[in-house]
Amino acid sequence: MDSTSQLKKNLISRIKESKDVNFLSALQTIFDASEQELYQLTAEQQSSIEISRSELQEGKFRKNDQVISELREWLQKK
């Protein structure tokens, strides 16, 4: 068993056995904080992400290899 699995089993066991409301509340706070977004995005940034996701779903994108190829062709013409 890997160390992550063992750690999870140990924590689950300790949580199940605990009767300390303050301890359990502190754990809940830790879990809640770890689930929050790492970055606070502005409304404009969130909108841009949504637009990009829509474009991806609609197939409005080019593969990286294609873009690099086009750039190389363009640079050779310079």
ZIDACOR-V967161 format. One record per backbone hydrogen bond with DSSP energy under -0.5 kcal/mol. CO is the residue of the C=O (numbers start at 1). NH is the residue of the N-H. If there is no record, write none. Layout:
co=<CO,CO>
nh=<NH,NH>
This chain:
co=<2,3,4,5,6,7,8,9,10,11,12,13,14,19,20,21,22,23,24,25,26,27,28,29,30,31,32,33,39,42,43,44,45,46,47,48,49,50,51,52,53,54,55,56,59,63,64,65,66,67,68,69,70,71,72,73,74,75>
nh=<6,7,8,9,10,11,12,13,14,15,16,17,18,21,24,25,26,27,28,29,30,31,32,33,34,35,36,36,41,46,47,48,49,50,51,52,53,54,55,56,57,58,60,59,61,67,68,69,70,71,72,73,74,75,76,77,78,78>
